[in-house]
Amino acid sequence: MDILRNLASFLADSVRLVFRGNRAYRIWVAVLLVLMAAGGLAYANQLRHGLIATHMRDQVSWGFYIGNFTFLVGVAAAAIMLVIPAYVYDWEPIKEITILGEMLAIAALVMCLGFVMVDIGRPDRFWHIMPLVGRLNWPQSMLAWDVLVLNAYLLLNWFVVTYLLYCAYTGKHYIKKLVLPLVLLSIPMAVSIHTVTAYLYNGLAARPFWNSAILAPKFLASAFCSGPAILLILLQILRKTTPLRIKDEAIFKVAELMAYTMGFNLFLTAAEAFKEFYSNTEHVVFSQYLYFGLKGHTTLVPYAWASVACGLAAFLLFLIPKTRTNWVTLNLGCVLIYSSVYIEKGMGLIIPGLTPDALGEIYEYRPSTTEIFVAAGIFATGFLVFTLMLKAAVPIMLGQHTMGKGHPAPAEPLDPAP
């Protein structure tokens, strides 16, 4: 009964923290709610008229929604860039902020599920792929695997974050034998969610552009540099807007790890380009359309080369210690690598995989206004989830808001119990 009372108190106090805040906090939440409302109206229009309200067609049946989904799976997987140095190498400065990476993973997975939902032409049939409710056609279906690993990873991160904050709130040490295996389990789980996503593309035999053995490692390499790029900027914002102690060496260490993963990602990109253009088979047509255009169709060419240029520039900025530890060039590199991977996982992955189609027709896809507003609503939902989690978590992590309030017990949730 004490556990239930403590849990009820924890939840009630967390809700109260969420509803408190200064003017900037209220404005930020209001902006997100407005964007969510706009996205909801756009989605209602899509439901009314069907997917014809988007610019997806038979030739290009995946588009902006699935591109964002693919990118965000990588953001969610990138939490292990904090878990590995914190728990495998027991590096203390990063261990203190690992919980923030897990919160980001939760928000990213919420957005992933949102993009999958809006991409379904008949959302009333979504229950068919729900575990224990629908018929998943598991293990034959890659989609079934994707549903399972994404939901398992979401539940794993949610449990770890909630449990650690609950322990900090009650002033008790967490059970290390419970938490440590779960945190370590998140490493292969994070790898699995992006690997299975890559297999969704890789397993489509009729799409030669995606039939590459290096697609899964390329997904992981790009994820492990783009996800931390978002996290580094968020950490700097949190350090300025909250009393959280986030050390410079933690940020710079993540930036150093990003340099290695960016280099590997660029290497894999070059290896794939060599295979396509040197062999010069009939399948080179998809890469040719992406990088040089085809039959006068050059919509994707500026995006493709912008992605390559941004990736190379960011790699150099993060590779050189002097620019990696300079705040201006560090943040510039974060923006560049985010832009590079966002283009690569969206326009640079989805569209050339579907165009030209089996009949040789080139349909030049661009997201419709409906798709942009729906996507903005989903991103706003993810940002709101992350904001509310932080609003409740930061005072608890700092020991400023604990059970009873009169006896604050400073807590560092991810430090091992003595």
N, C-alpha and C positions, 0 to 999 in steps of 0.2 A: 504493500500500500504506500510506503514511503517513496518508492521509486515512481509510482504513478502520480503522487502529489508533486514530487520534484519535477517530473516531466511536464505536468500541467503548468506548473509555475514557470518553467523554462520557455514553454511555448507562448504563454500569456505575456511574459516579459519581452520576448522577442518581437511579438506583434506590437507591443507598446513602443519599443525602440524604433520600429519601422515607421510609425506614425509621428515620430518626433523629428524635427530637423529645422535648420535655418532656412532663410529665404532662397538661397541658391539651390538647396536640396529640393525644396518644394517646386521651384521653377523647372528643375531638371526632370522631376517625376511628371510634372504636368506636360512637358514637351513630349516625353515618351508616351504618355497616355493619349495625347492628340495624334501622334503617329500611329499608335495601335488602332485608334478609332478610324483613321483614314485607311489603314490597311484592311480593317474589318469591312468597311464599306466597299472597297475595291474587290475583296473576296466575295462579298454578297453579290456583286455584279457578275463576277465570274461564275458563281453557282447558278445564277439566274440564266445566263446565256450559254454556259458551258465553256470548255477550254478554247473555243473559238474567240473568246475575249482576249486571249493571249496571242502572241505571234507564232506559237508552235503549230506545226502542221504535220501531215503524214510524213513528209520528208525529214523534218526536224522535230521529233516527238519528245526530245529532252531539250531543255533550254536553261533560262536564267535560274529557275528554281533548283534544278538538279546541280547546276554549277555551284550555287551557294551551298547546297547540302554537302557536296564533295569537299569544298573548302573548309566548312565548319567542322566536319569530321576530323580533319587535320588539326584544327585548333583544339578540339577536345583531346586528341591524342597527345598533343604537345605538353600536357601536364607532366609527363614522365621526364621531361627535361629538367624538372625540379626534383622529382622523386629519386632519380638515379644518383645525382651527386649528394643528395641529402641522406639517403638510406643505404645505398650501396657503398658509398665512400664516406659516409658519416661526416659530411661537411656542414658544420653548424650554421654559418650565415644563411645558407639556402634552406636549411631545415625549418627555420623560423617562418618562412614565407610559403612553404609547400602547400599549406591549406588554401592559400589564395589561388594557386594554380588549379587546385581541385574544384574550387568554386567556379573558376572560369570554364572548366570542363563541363560542369553541370549546366551553366548558361548556354554553352555552345551546343550541347546535346538537345536542350529544349528547342533551340532554333533549328537543329537538324530535323527533329521530328515535325516541327511546324512546316518546313519546306517539303517534306515528304507528303504531308497531309494535303497541302494546297496543290500539289502536282497530280494528285489522284483525281481522275475525271468523275468518279463516283465515290465521294467520301463516305457515303452511307454503307459502303462495302468494306470499309477499313477494318472492321472486326474480323474479316477473314484471315488477316495476318497477325492478329493479336495472340500471343502465346496463351495456351490453355483455353482459349475461347474459339478461335478459328482453326482452320486446317492449313498448317504452314507448308505442307509438302516437304517436310524436313526428313532427311538431310540432303535431298537432291537439289533443292532450290537455294541459290545463292542469296536471294532476297530473304528467305527464312533465316539463314545464317546472320544476315545483316540486322534483321529485327532483333534476334536473340542477343548478339554481342553488344549492340548499341544500348539496349535496355539493361543488360547486365552491368555494363560499364557505368551507366547513369545511376543505377541503384547502389553500386559499390561506392562511387564517389559521394553520393548523397548520404549513405550510412556513415562513412568515415567522417565527413564534415560535421554531420549532426552529432555524432557520438563525442567527438573531440570537443566541440563547443559545449555540449551538455556537461562534460566532465569539468571543463574550465568554469562553467557557470556554478556548478555545485562545489567547486574548490577541491575536487577529488582527482587523484591521478588516474589516468586511463589505464586499462588493462593492456599492457604491452604485448602479451601473448595473443591477444585478439587483434589489436590494431596493426602491428608490424606485418604479419602475414597478409592482411588485406591490402596494406599499402604496397607491399612488394608484388602482390597479385595484380595490382593495377598496371604494372609495367607490361606483362604479356597481354593484358586486356586492352591496353591502349594500342599496342602493336596490332592486335587482332581486328580492332574496329576499322582501321584504315586499310589493312590487308584485305579484309572481306569486301570493303568498298571497291578496292582495286579489282578484285575478282569479279565483281558485278559487271565491270566493263570488259575485263580480260576474257571472260567466259562466253562473250557474244561472238561466235565464229564468223558471222556475216559482217563484222566491223573490223577490217584489217588494221585500222589506225590504232585500235586498242589492243590488238593481239600481240602484245609484247611481254616477254618474260620479265623485263625490268620495270613494269608498270607499278607493281606493289612496292619495291624498294624506292622507286622515284616518288611515289605518294608519301612514303614515310620521311624521306629526306626533305621534301618540300614542307611537310607538316612541322618537322622539328626545327625549322627556321622561321616559318611564318607565324606559328602559334606563339612562340616566345617573343616575337616582335611586338605583338599586341600586349603581352604580359609586361614587357619592360616599360612600355609607356604607361600602363595602368599602375605599375609599382611607383613610378615617379609622381604620378598624380596623387596616389594614396599617401605618399610620404609628405607631400605639401599640404594636403587637406585633412590629414588625420595624425594623431600622435604615434602611429605605428613606426617602429624603428626598423627601417629597411636599409641595410648596410650597402655602401658602394660596391664592396667586393662581391656581394651576391649578384648585383646587376651586371657587373663587368664579367663575372664568371659565366653567366648565362650568355652574354654577348660573345664570349670566346667560343663556347660550345656551338653557338649559331654559325660562327665562321666555318667550322668544320663541316657542319651539315649543309651549309650553302655551297661549299666547294664540291661536296659529293653530289648535290642536286644538279649543279652545272655540268659536272662530268657525265652524269647519266643523260642529261639533255643532249650533250654533244655526241655521246655514244649512239643514242637513238637516231639523231640526225645523220650521222655517218652511215649507219646501217641502211637508212631509207634512200639517201641520195647516191651513195656509192654503188649499192646493188642495182638501183634504178629499175626496179620491177614495176609492174602495173600498179602496185599499191603505193608508189611514191606520189600518186596524184593527190592524196589527202594532205601530206606534208607540203607538197608544192602549193596547194590551195592556201594553206595556213601561212607560209613564209613568203611566197612570191606571187600569189594570186593565180587564177586559172580562167582562161577564156574571158579576160577582162573583168573578172570578179575579184576585187581586192579588198573587200570589207575587213577581213581579219588581219591583213598584212601589217598595218600600223600597230595593232594590239600585240601581235606576235613579237615584233622587234622591240616594242616598248618593254615587254616582259623580259626579254633577254638583256636589254640595256640596263634596266632597273636591277636585275639580279646580279649582273657583273659589277655594277657600281656599288651595290650593297656589300657584295663579297669583299671587295677591296677595302671598303670602309671598316668592316669588321675584322679583316685579316691583319691590318696594321694596328699595333697596340696604341699608338698615339691617337689615332682617330676613333678607335674603339672605346677609349676612356675619356673622350671629349664629348660633353653632353650634346652639343649641337650636331656633330657628325654622327653620334650614336643614334639620336632620334631621327636624323635624316635617313640613316641606314635602315632603321625600323620601318619607316614609311615606304622606302624603296622596295624592301623585300616583301612587305605586305602587298604592295601593288603588283610586283612581279608574280607572286604565287597566286594572287586573286585572279589575275588575267589568265595565267597558265591553267588553273583548275576550272575556269569558266569558259570564256570564249576560245581559249587555246586547246581545250580538251574535248568539250562536248560537241561543238559545231563541226570541226574537221572529222570527227568520228562518224558523223551522220551525213556529211556533204563532201563530194557529190553522192547522191543516193545510188541505189542498185541500177537505176536506168540512166545514170550519168547526169541527172538533172541537178543544177545548183540552185538551192533555195537560200538566199541570203537572209538569215535570221537576225533580228534585233529585238530586244525585249520591248514589250508594249507598255503603255502607261499603267495599265492594270497590273502587270507583273512587277513593275517598279514600286508601285504603292503597296502591293501585297508584301513584297520583300522588305520594304521599309517598316511595315507593321510587325513583321516577324523579328527583324533585328531589334526593333524597339522593345519587343517582348523579352528578348534575351538580355538586353541591357538593363531592363527593369528587374528581371530576376537577379542578375548579378548585383545591381545597386542595393536591392532590399536585403540580400544575403550579407553584403558588406555592412549595411547599416546596423544590422543586428549583431554581426560577428565581431566587428572591431572593438566595441566597448567590452565585450566578453573576453576577447583575446588579451586585452590590456588589463583585465581585472578591475575595470571601472564599473562593471555591472554584473554583480554576482547575486546568488540567492541570499535574500535577507538585506542586501544593499548596505547594511551597516557594517559588515565584516568583509570588505573586499579581499579577495585572495588572488594576487597577481598570478596569472597563469600563462604559460607558453605551451599551447596545446600539443605541438608536435615534438616537444622534447621528451626523451625517454624517461620513464619513471625511475627514481633511484632504487 
